[in-house]
């Protein structure tokens, strides 16, 4: 977490020797910029992990020098934010949920620094860009599979909090299921925590006992319940089949990728064109921000017609012929 040596003076020297400006240096010698990540959860927590992985990918390509702080409470976030602003970073990636107003004030005080922040509100000023988690499209595709594979026509969903980024995923999942099976019913439970596997597991047990035979595991703990009760599950954000002990349980997962969004922000900072924008489209399928994980051992168990339907809808999403509705309202159980 210490800074790598600053290469600005070295690259400037190379450019001078070559008789050209710095921007004329060939890509192999392009300037790196200092970037900071600030996370409220441990970087192992999958939401923050996707940001961390995207920044690590840029670091591995030699694009950035990267430092980060994890487990930063909201009450301490602004202090850490200011410290990084004073340390020479050019871009800060983090999350402003619950402290949006305060974070925007910091951005106003440091107009030369680019901010790419998880935030449910609109961009701000000239340098405060926002993003959220728009993986509702692969959730719709998972719903097609769930609606085709359920035996009871009852689906269960366990989430953290009834906020937009979770609500839209559940609505899309149900919409996909109902597109192939109009008899679908569903239960929704929010556990009031982003990480409480025992509580999520108990909520999943209750839904399974009520008749749900397929679970949407928005939170950790649901997959364990599905395994113990012998039902299938669908994963969220990361590949829960491989990363959360989901073999023979998790059919597939709706994946979130931040590499493209972060690469775009870095490129704009370097070119001096960074602006306060909504990065929503960068977290969707058309720009590589979301995808469906492989089916793994379930590949031969999924009905051929369901797989064909998924591919058809996926192609229409990617071409722009079909838009999955974004519904951020709180979903209510139907049984």
Secondary structure, DSSP 8 states (H G I E B T S, - for coil): -------HHHHHHHHHHTTS-GGGS-GGG---EEEEEE-SS-TTSHHHHHHHHHHHHHHHTTSEEEEEE-S--HHHHHHHHHHHHTTT-SEEEEE-TT-HHHHHHHHHH-TTSEEEEE-SS--BTTTEEEE----HHHHHHHHHHHHHH-SSSEEEEEES--SHHHHHHHHHHHHHHHHH-TT-EEEEEE-S-SS-HHHHHHHHHHHHHTT--EEEESSTTHHHHHHHHT-EEEEEES-HHHHTT-TTTEEEEEEE--HHHHHHHHHHHHHT-----B-GGGGSGGGTSEEE---GGGTTTS-HHHHHHHHHHHHHHHHTS-------S------
